[in-house]
């Protein structure tokens, strides 16, 4: 086996865990709100507030988890195994709530908190592993982009599976749905176990670096002194909001604005297939013009796509398919390039988990805020299962365009030579 082939296999072993992590993220962020409000009967406003509060808990805990990971002395493996067990159980519990409708909101809240915690345990450690790959046999920039490409590529395949399978299950006879979801949950657990095994035994090794046991104040002062980190925080957060809102409302828009519930799985799959196709193109572009410039291009494409989506209504299936393709291509930039930018600006002597803890905190705060779109729609008299007016279209697509434009404006103000990133 050639050196290049050996490197690809090892990067693939690292990236495989991105698949089950993405499978767990899609149902929580996209499908669970519609599933609980439309299929299980939980009130729309209640669903939104449960999502907001559960995500808020998740947001607060991420920096603590990142700091704890930095202090692990026995390696990451026991931590990753514990997170995987919790995530497998919570994933099954979300799809098969064993409670009556009176306790459905409480069950959803508990399962979401467990799922969010387990997902954070895995993802922060996983991203930290990727930021500190052993560079004995790899060029550092090649390692970062190679690991990111395989991780996000596997993640996109995971969201394709998670967009198609539950949509298909929900079209089956009602009596068979629980057994289908049971098999789906067990299949997810098997994929998660396989990916974790590959990471621990075949991926490039984690380059552990002993970090000084700094206080929270010292860590925050160190991060504040990093001009590149400071300059990326606000545009990353605002862009994350622009991604989170349509993720939360996608199925509501497809089902009730377009009246295309039978095509929901196909639309979601098209969106993520387009992202998978676009991902290597964004990586290639980043190698030529820099990750920062490539991310700007992705933002412009997303704005064009969602401006079109805001104008769609009942029966506009073909036009929405074009939107899914364009927005999916743009999604690849949002997935792959921000973690690369962050890894580039972390100093070698700094704690990567602390940075990624704050980074994921902002991403999840954006997701928490996106949950408030559901109570807002309830105030505007939108009801799941009924034909939706233009308010849903503008909140689903118009509002994210505004956030994306603001993020792009802030990103354009960054000067690469002062931020410590490649253009």
ZAMARRO-71921 format. One record per residue (C-alpha): residue number from 1; residue in three letters; x, y, z. Coordinates in steps of 0.25 Angstrom, whole numbers, plus 5000, padded with zeros to 4 digits. Each point is the difference from the previous one (the first is absolute). Last residue first. Layout:
! ZAMARRO-71921
[atom NUM,"ALA",[X,Y,Z]]
...
//
This chain:
! ZAMARRO-71921
[atom 423,"UNK",[4971,5135,5013]]
[atom 422,"UNK",[5008,4991,5010]]
[atom 421,"UNK",[4998,5003,5015]]
[atom 420,"UNK",[5008,5008,5010]]
[atom 419,"UNK",[4989,5011,5001]]
[atom 418,"UNK",[5009,5012,4997]]
[atom 417,"UNK",[5006,4994,4987]]
[atom 416,"UNK",[4986,4995,4997]]
[atom 415,"UNK",[4993,5013,5001]]
[atom 414,"UNK",[4986,4998,5005]]
[atom 413,"UNK",[4990,5011,4995]]
[atom 412,"UNK",[4994,4990,4990]]
[atom 411,"UNK",[4996,4991,5011]]
[atom 410,"UNK",[4992,5010,5007]]
[atom 409,"UNK",[4992,5003,4987]]
[atom 408,"UNK",[4998,4985,4997]]
[atom 407,"UNK",[4994,4998,5014]]
[atom 406,"UNK",[4991,5012,4998]]
[atom 405,"UNK",[4995,4994,4986]]
[atom 404,"UNK",[4999,4987,5006]]
[atom 403,"UNK",[4991,5005,5011]]
[atom 402,"UNK",[4991,5007,4990]]
[atom 401,"UNK",[4999,4988,4991]]
[atom 400,"UNK",[4996,4992,5013]]
[atom 399,"UNK",[4988,5009,5002]]
[atom 398,"UNK",[4995,4998,4985]]
[atom 397,"UNK",[5001,4985,5000]]
[atom 396,"UNK",[4992,4993,5011]]
[atom 395,"UNK",[4995,5013,5006]]
[atom 394,"UNK",[4996,5005,4987]]
[atom 393,"UNK",[4994,4987,4995]]
[atom 392,"UNK",[4992,4998,5013]]
[atom 391,"UNK",[4994,5014,5000]]
[atom 390,"UNK",[4996,4998,4985]]
[atom 389,"UNK",[4988,4991,5004]]
[atom 388,"UNK",[5000,4986,5004]]
[atom 387,"UNK",[4990,4989,4996]]
[atom 386,"UNK",[4996,4992,5012]]
[atom 385,"UNK",[5007,4988,5007]]
[atom 384,"UNK",[5008,5009,5009]]
[atom 383,"UNK",[4993,5012,5005]]
[atom 382,"UNK",[5005,5014,4996]]
[atom 381,"UNK",[4992,5011,5008]]
[atom 380,"UNK",[5011,5011,5000]]
[atom 379,"UNK",[5002,4997,5014]]
[atom 378,"UNK",[5002,4986,4997]]
[atom 377,"UNK",[5011,5004,4990]]
[atom 376,"UNK",[5007,5007,5011]]
[atom 375,"UNK",[4999,4989,5010]]
[atom 374,"UNK",[5007,4991,4989]]
[atom 373,"UNK",[5010,5010,4996]]
[atom 372,"UNK",[5005,5000,5015]]
[atom 371,"UNK",[5007,4986,4997]]
[atom 370,"UNK",[5010,5008,4991]]
[atom 369,"UNK",[5005,5007,5013]]
[atom 368,"UNK",[5004,4987,5005]]
[atom 367,"UNK",[5007,4996,4987]]
[atom 366,"UNK",[5008,5013,5000]]
[atom 365,"UNK",[5004,4997,5015]]
[atom 364,"UNK",[5004,4987,4995]]
[atom 363,"UNK",[5010,5005,4990]]
[atom 362,"UNK",[5005,5011,5010]]
[atom 361,"UNK",[5003,4989,5010]]
[atom 360,"UNK",[5006,4991,4989]]
[atom 359,"UNK",[5011,5011,4998]]
[atom 358,"UNK",[5002,5003,5015]]
[atom 357,"UNK",[5002,4985,5002]]
[atom 356,"UNK",[5009,4999,4988]]
[atom 355,"UNK",[5009,5011,5005]]
[atom 354,"UNK",[5001,4993,5014]]
[atom 353,"UNK",[5002,4987,4993]]
[atom 352,"UNK",[5012,5005,4992]]
[atom 351,"UNK",[5008,5004,5012]]
[atom 350,"UNK",[5011,5010,4996]]
[atom 349,"UNK",[5015,4997,4998]]
[atom 348,"UNK",[4999,4998,4985]]
[atom 347,"UNK",[4991,5012,4998]]
[atom 346,"UNK",[4986,4998,4995]]
[atom 345,"UNK",[4998,5009,4988]]
[atom 344,"UNK",[5001,4989,4989]]
[atom 343,"UNK",[4991,4991,5008]]
[atom 342,"UNK",[4989,5011,5000]]
[atom 341,"UNK",[5001,5002,4985]]
[atom 340,"UNK",[4999,4985,4998]]
[atom 339,"UNK",[4988,4999,5009]]
[atom 338,"UNK",[4993,5011,4992]]
[atom 337,"UNK",[5003,4994,4986]]
[atom 336,"UNK",[4994,4986,5000]]
[atom 335,"UNK",[4985,5002,5004]]
[atom 334,"UNK",[4997,5014,4996]]
[atom 333,"UNK",[5007,4997,4987]]
[atom 332,"UNK",[4993,4987,4997]]
[atom 331,"UNK",[4987,5007,5003]]
[atom 330,"UNK",[5001,5009,4988]]
[atom 329,"UNK",[4999,4988,4991]]
[atom 328,"UNK",[4987,4996,5007]]
[atom 327,"UNK",[4994,5014,4999]]
[atom 326,"UNK",[5002,4999,4985]]
[atom 325,"UNK",[4994,4986,4999]]
[atom 324,"UNK",[4989,5002,5009]]
[atom 323,"UNK",[4996,5013,4994]]
[atom 322,"UNK",[5000,4993,4986]]
[atom 321,"UNK",[4991,4989,5006]]
[atom 320,"UNK",[4991,5012,5006]]
[atom 319,"UNK",[4998,5005,4986]]
[atom 318,"UNK",[4996,4986,4995]]
[atom 317,"UNK",[4990,4999,5012]]
[atom 316,"UNK",[4993,5013,4999]]
[atom 315,"UNK",[4986,4993,5003]]
[atom 314,"UNK",[4996,5009,5011]]
[atom 313,"UNK",[5009,5012,5002]]
[atom 312,"UNK",[5014,5006,4997]]
[atom 311,"UNK",[5005,5014,5002]]
[atom 310,"UNK",[5009,4998,5012]]
[atom 309,"UNK",[5007,4988,4993]]
[atom 308,"UNK",[5006,5009,4990]]
[atom 307,"UNK",[5006,5009,5010]]
[atom 306,"UNK",[5005,4987,5007]]
[atom 305,"UNK",[5008,4996,4988]]
[atom 304,"UNK",[5007,5013,4997]]
[atom 303,"UNK",[5003,5002,5014]]
[atom 302,"UNK",[5006,4986,5001]]
[atom 301,"UNK",[5009,5003,4987]]
[atom 300,"UNK",[5005,5012,5007]]
[atom 299,"UNK",[5004,4993,5012]]
[atom 298,"UNK",[5007,4989,4993]]
[atom 297,"UNK",[5009,5011,4993]]
[atom 296,"UNK",[5003,5006,5014]]
[atom 295,"UNK",[5004,4986,5005]]
[atom 294,"UNK",[5010,4999,4988]]
[atom 293,"UNK",[5006,5013,5003]]
[atom 292,"UNK",[5003,4996,5015]]
[atom 291,"UNK",[5005,4986,4996]]
[atom 290,"UNK",[5011,5005,4991]]
[atom 289,"UNK",[5000,5003,4985]]
[atom 288,"UNK",[5006,4987,4994]]
[atom 287,"UNK",[4999,4990,5011]]
[atom 286,"UNK",[4986,5006,5004]]
[atom 285,"UNK",[4995,4998,4986]]
[atom 284,"UNK",[5004,4985,5001]]
[atom 283,"UNK",[4993,4998,5013]]
[atom 282,"UNK",[4988,5008,4995]]
[atom 281,"UNK",[5000,4990,4988]]
[atom 280,"UNK",[5002,4988,5009]]
[atom 279,"UNK",[4987,5004,5008]]
[atom 278,"UNK",[4991,5004,4988]]
[atom 277,"UNK",[4996,4985,4997]]
[atom 276,"UNK",[4997,4997,5014]]
[atom 275,"UNK",[4992,5013,5002]]
[atom 274,"UNK",[4992,4997,4987]]
[atom 273,"UNK",[4998,4986,5006]]
[atom 272,"UNK",[4995,5007,5013]]
[atom 271,"UNK",[4990,5009,4993]]
[atom 270,"UNK",[4995,4989,4991]]
[atom 269,"UNK",[4998,4991,5012]]
[atom 268,"UNK",[4992,5011,5007]]
[atom 267,"UNK",[4991,5002,4988]]
[atom 266,"UNK",[4998,4985,4997]]
[atom 265,"UNK",[4997,4997,5015]]
[atom 264,"UNK",[4989,5011,4999]]
[atom 263,"UNK",[4994,4996,4987]]
[atom 262,"UNK",[4987,4994,5006]]
[atom 261,"UNK",[4999,5012,5009]]
[atom 260,"UNK",[4999,5009,4988]]
[atom 259,"UNK",[4990,5011,5004]]
[atom 258,"UNK",[5010,5011,4996]]
[atom 257,"UNK",[4997,5008,5012]]
[atom 256,"UNK",[4994,4989,5010]]
[atom 255,"UNK",[5009,4988,4998]]
[atom 254,"UNK",[5013,5006,4993]]
[atom 253,"UNK",[5000,5012,5009]]
[atom 252,"UNK",[4997,4992,5013]]
[atom 251,"UNK",[5010,4990,4996]]
[atom 250,"UNK",[5011,5011,4998]]
[atom 249,"UNK",[4996,5008,5013]]
[atom 248,"UNK",[5011,4996,5009]]
[atom 247,"UNK",[5011,4999,4990]]
[atom 246,"UNK",[4995,5013,4993]]
[atom 245,"UNK",[5003,5008,5014]]
[atom 244,"UNK",[5013,4993,5003]]
[atom 243,"UNK",[5008,5004,4987]]
[atom 242,"UNK",[4998,5015,5002]]
[atom 241,"UNK",[5002,4999,5015]]
[atom 240,"UNK",[5013,4993,4997]]
[atom 239,"UNK",[5004,5012,4991]]
[atom 238,"UNK",[4998,5009,5011]]
[atom 237,"UNK",[5008,4992,5010]]
[atom 236,"UNK",[5012,4998,4989]]
[atom 235,"UNK",[4999,5015,4997]]
[atom 234,"UNK",[5001,5003,5015]]
[atom 233,"UNK",[5011,4991,5004]]
[atom 232,"UNK",[5010,5001,4988]]
[atom 231,"UNK",[5006,5013,5004]]
[atom 230,"UNK",[5003,4996,5014]]
[atom 229,"UNK",[5006,4987,4996]]
[atom 228,"UNK",[5010,5007,4990]]
[atom 227,"UNK",[5003,5011,5010]]
[atom 226,"UNK",[5005,4989,5011]]
[atom 225,"UNK",[5001,5009,5012]]
[atom 224,"UNK",[4986,4997,5004]]
[atom 223,"UNK",[5003,4985,4999]]
[atom 222,"UNK",[5011,5001,5010]]
[atom 221,"UNK",[4992,5009,5009]]
[atom 220,"UNK",[4989,4990,5000]]
[atom 219,"UNK",[5009,4989,5004]]
[atom 218,"UNK",[5006,5008,5011]]
[atom 217,"UNK",[4986,5004,5005]]
[atom 216,"UNK",[4996,4985,5000]]
[atom 215,"UNK",[5012,4996,5008]]
[atom 214,"UNK",[5012,4994,4993]]
[atom 213,"UNK",[5005,4986,5002]]
[atom 212,"UNK",[5011,5001,4990]]
[atom 211,"UNK",[4998,4991,4988]]
[atom 210,"UNK",[5007,4987,4998]]
[atom 209,"UNK",[5000,4997,4985]]
[atom 208,"UNK",[4993,4988,4995]]
[atom 207,"UNK",[5002,4997,4985]]
[atom 206,"UNK",[4988,4992,4997]]
[atom 205,"UNK",[5005,4988,4991]]
[atom 204,"UNK",[4996,5000,4985]]
[atom 203,"UNK",[4988,4991,4999]]
[atom 202,"UNK",[5001,4984,5001]]
[atom 201,"UNK",[4997,4995,5014]]
[atom 200,"UNK",[4992,5011,5008]]
[atom 199,"UNK",[4993,5006,4988]]
[atom 198,"UNK",[4997,4987,4993]]
[atom 197,"UNK",[4994,4995,5013]]
[atom 196,"UNK",[4992,5012,5002]]
[atom 195,"UNK",[4994,4999,4986]]
[atom 194,"UNK",[4996,4986,5002]]
[atom 193,"UNK",[4993,5003,5013]]
[atom 192,"UNK",[4992,5012,4994]]
[atom 191,"UNK",[4996,4991,4988]]
[atom 190,"UNK",[4995,4990,5009]]
[atom 189,"UNK",[4992,5010,5009]]
[atom 188,"UNK",[4994,5006,4988]]
[atom 187,"UNK",[4995,4986,4995]]
[atom 186,"UNK",[4994,4998,5014]]
[atom 185,"UNK",[4992,5013,4999]]
[atom 184,"UNK",[4995,4997,4986]]
[atom 183,"UNK",[4996,4986,5004]]
[atom 182,"UNK",[4992,5006,5012]]
[atom 181,"UNK",[4994,5011,4990]]
[atom 180,"UNK",[4995,4989,4991]]
[atom 179,"UNK",[4994,4993,5012]]
[atom 178,"UNK",[4993,5013,5004]]
[atom 177,"UNK",[4995,5003,4986]]
[atom 176,"UNK",[4993,4987,4997]]
[atom 175,"UNK",[4986,5003,5006]]
[atom 174,"UNK",[5000,5013,4994]]
[atom 173,"UNK",[5001,4994,4986]]
[atom 172,"UNK",[5012,5005,4993]]
[atom 171,"UNK",[5002,5015,4995]]
[atom 170,"UNK",[5007,5004,5013]]
[atom 169,"UNK",[5011,4989,4998]]
[atom 168,"UNK",[5004,5006,4986]]
[atom 167,"UNK",[5002,5014,5006]]
[atom 166,"UNK",[5008,4994,5011]]
[atom 165,"UNK",[5009,4993,4990]]
[atom 164,"UNK",[5002,5011,4990]]
[atom 163,"UNK",[5005,5011,5008]]
[atom 162,"UNK",[5008,4992,5010]]
[atom 161,"UNK",[5007,4993,4989]]
[atom 160,"UNK",[5003,5013,4992]]
[atom 159,"UNK",[5005,5006,5014]]
[atom 158,"UNK",[5010,4989,5001]]
[atom 157,"UNK",[5005,5001,4986]]
[atom 156,"UNK",[5002,5015,5003]]
[atom 155,"UNK",[5008,4996,5013]]
[atom 154,"UNK",[5009,4991,4993]]
[atom 153,"UNK",[5004,5011,4990]]
[atom 152,"UNK",[5001,5009,5012]]
[atom 151,"UNK",[5010,4991,5007]]
[atom 150,"UNK",[5007,4996,4987]]
[atom 149,"UNK",[5002,5015,4996]]
[atom 148,"UNK",[5004,5005,5014]]
[atom 147,"UNK",[5010,4989,5001]]
[atom 146,"UNK",[5007,5003,4987]]
[atom 145,"UNK",[4999,5015,5002]]
[atom 144,"UNK",[5007,5000,5014]]
[atom 143,"UNK",[5010,4989,4996]]
[atom 142,"UNK",[5004,5007,4987]]
[atom 141,"UNK",[5002,5013,5008]]
[atom 140,"UNK",[5009,4993,5010]]
[atom 139,"UNK",[5008,4992,4990]]
[atom 138,"UNK",[4998,4986,5004]]
[atom 137,"UNK",[5009,4988,5004]]
[atom 136,"UNK",[5004,5005,5014]]
[atom 135,"UNK",[4989,5010,5000]]
[atom 134,"UNK",[4992,4992,5011]]
[atom 133,"UNK",[4986,5006,4999]]
[atom 132,"UNK",[4997,5011,5010]]
[atom 131,"UNK",[4989,5008,4994]]
[atom 130,"UNK",[4993,4987,4996]]
[atom 129,"UNK",[5001,4994,5014]]
[atom 128,"UNK",[4994,5014,5005]]
[atom 127,"UNK",[4989,4998,4990]]
[atom 126,"UNK",[4997,4986,5006]]
[atom 125,"UNK",[5001,5004,5014]]
[atom 124,"UNK",[4990,5011,4998]]
[atom 123,"UNK",[4991,4991,4991]]
[atom 122,"UNK",[4999,4989,5010]]
[atom 121,"UNK",[4997,5006,5013]]
[atom 120,"UNK",[4991,5010,4992]]
[atom 119,"UNK",[4992,4989,4994]]
[atom 118,"UNK",[4998,4994,5014]]
[atom 117,"UNK",[4996,5013,5006]]
[atom 116,"UNK",[4990,5003,4989]]
[atom 115,"UNK",[4994,4986,5000]]
[atom 114,"UNK",[4998,5000,5015]]
[atom 113,"UNK",[4994,5014,5000]]
[atom 112,"UNK",[4991,4997,4988]]
[atom 111,"UNK",[4995,4987,5007]]
[atom 110,"UNK",[4996,5007,5013]]
[atom 109,"UNK",[4993,5012,4992]]
[atom 108,"UNK",[4993,4990,4991]]
[atom 107,"UNK",[4995,4992,5012]]
[atom 106,"UNK",[4995,5012,5007]]
[atom 105,"UNK",[4993,5005,4987]]
[atom 104,"UNK",[4993,4986,4998]]
[atom 103,"UNK",[4995,4999,5015]]
[atom 102,"UNK",[4986,5003,4997]]
[atom 101,"UNK",[5001,4993,4986]]
[atom 100,"UNK",[5002,4987,5007]]
[atom 99,"UNK",[5014,4994,5002]]
[atom 98,"UNK",[5009,4990,4994]]
[atom 97,"UNK",[5007,5010,4990]]
[atom 96,"UNK",[5005,4991,4988]]
[atom 95,"UNK",[5008,5010,4991]]
[atom 94,"UNK",[5006,5008,5010]]
[atom 93,"UNK",[5003,4988,5009]]
[atom 92,"UNK",[5008,4993,4989]]
[atom 91,"UNK",[5009,5012,4998]]
[atom 90,"UNK",[5002,5002,5015]]
[atom 89,"UNK",[5005,4985,5002]]
[atom 88,"UNK",[5010,5001,4989]]
[atom 87,"UNK",[5005,5014,5004]]
[atom 86,"UNK",[5002,4995,5015]]
[atom 85,"UNK",[5008,4988,4995]]
[atom 84,"UNK",[5008,5009,4990]]
[atom 83,"UNK",[5004,5010,5011]]
[atom 82,"UNK",[5005,4989,5009]]
[atom 81,"UNK",[5008,4994,4989]]
[atom 80,"UNK",[5006,5014,4996]]
[atom 79,"UNK",[5004,5003,5015]]
[atom 78,"UNK",[5007,4986,5001]]
[atom 77,"UNK",[5007,5002,4987]]
[atom 76,"UNK",[5005,5015,5002]]
[atom 75,"UNK",[5013,4997,5008]]
[atom 74,"UNK",[5002,4996,5014]]
[atom 73,"UNK",[5005,5014,5005]]
[atom 72,"UNK",[4987,5008,4996]]
[atom 71,"UNK",[5002,5015,5004]]
[atom 70,"UNK",[4998,5005,4986]]
[atom 69,"UNK",[4987,4992,5000]]
[atom 68,"UNK",[4995,5007,5012]]
[atom 67,"UNK",[5002,5014,4994]]
[atom 66,"UNK",[4992,4996,4988]]
[atom 65,"UNK",[4989,4994,5008]]
[atom 64,"UNK",[4999,5013,5008]]
[atom 63,"UNK",[5000,5008,4988]]
[atom 62,"UNK",[4989,4992,4994]]
[atom 61,"UNK",[4991,5000,5012]]
[atom 60,"UNK",[4993,5013,4998]]
[atom 59,"UNK",[4996,4998,4986]]
[atom 58,"UNK",[4994,4986,5003]]
[atom 57,"UNK",[4991,5006,5011]]
[atom 56,"UNK",[4996,5011,4990]]
[atom 55,"UNK",[4997,4989,4990]]
[atom 54,"UNK",[4990,4993,5010]]
[atom 53,"UNK",[4994,5014,5003]]
[atom 52,"UNK",[4998,5004,4985]]
[atom 51,"UNK",[4995,4986,4995]]
[atom 50,"UNK",[4990,4999,5012]]
[atom 49,"UNK",[4995,5014,4996]]
[atom 48,"UNK",[4998,4997,4986]]
[atom 47,"UNK",[4993,4987,5003]]
[atom 46,"UNK",[4991,5007,5009]]
[atom 45,"UNK",[4996,5010,4990]]
[atom 44,"UNK",[4997,4990,4990]]
[atom 43,"UNK",[4991,4991,5009]]
[atom 42,"UNK",[5005,4986,5001]]
[atom 41,"UNK",[4991,4991,4992]]
[atom 40,"UNK",[5009,4988,4997]]
[atom 39,"UNK",[5000,5001,4985]]
[atom 38,"UNK",[5000,5015,4997]]
[atom 37,"UNK",[5006,5006,5012]]
[atom 36,"UNK",[5009,4989,5005]]
[atom 35,"UNK",[5005,4996,4986]]
[atom 34,"UNK",[5001,5014,4995]]
[atom 33,"UNK",[5009,5004,5011]]
[atom 32,"UNK",[5007,4987,4999]]
[atom 31,"UNK",[5004,5001,4985]]
[atom 30,"UNK",[5009,5011,4999]]
[atom 29,"UNK",[5009,5003,5012]]
[atom 28,"UNK",[4999,4987,5008]]
[atom 27,"UNK",[4998,4991,4988]]
[atom 26,"UNK",[5012,5007,4992]]
[atom 25,"UNK",[5010,5000,5012]]
[atom 24,"UNK",[4999,4985,5003]]
[atom 23,"UNK",[5003,4996,4986]]
[atom 22,"UNK",[5011,5010,4999]]
[atom 21,"UNK",[5007,4994,5012]]
[atom 20,"UNK",[4998,4986,4994]]
[atom 19,"UNK",[5007,5004,4987]]
[atom 18,"UNK",[5011,5010,5006]]
[atom 17,"UNK",[5006,4987,5007]]
[atom 16,"UNK",[5005,4996,4986]]
[atom 15,"UNK",[5009,5012,4999]]
[atom 14,"UNK",[5012,4994,5008]]
[atom 13,"UNK",[5000,4986,4993]]
[atom 12,"UNK",[4998,5008,4987]]
[atom 11,"UNK",[5013,5008,5003]]
[atom 10,"UNK",[5007,4987,5003]]
[atom 9,"UNK",[4996,4994,4987]]
[atom 8,"UNK",[5003,5013,4992]]
[atom 7,"UNK",[5014,5000,5006]]
[atom 6,"UNK",[5003,4986,4996]]
[atom 5,"UNK",[4996,5003,4986]]
[atom 4,"UNK",[5009,5012,4999]]
[atom 3,"UNK",[5012,4992,5006]]
[atom 2,"UNK",[4998,4989,4990]]
[atom 1,"UNK",[4994,4986,5004]]
//
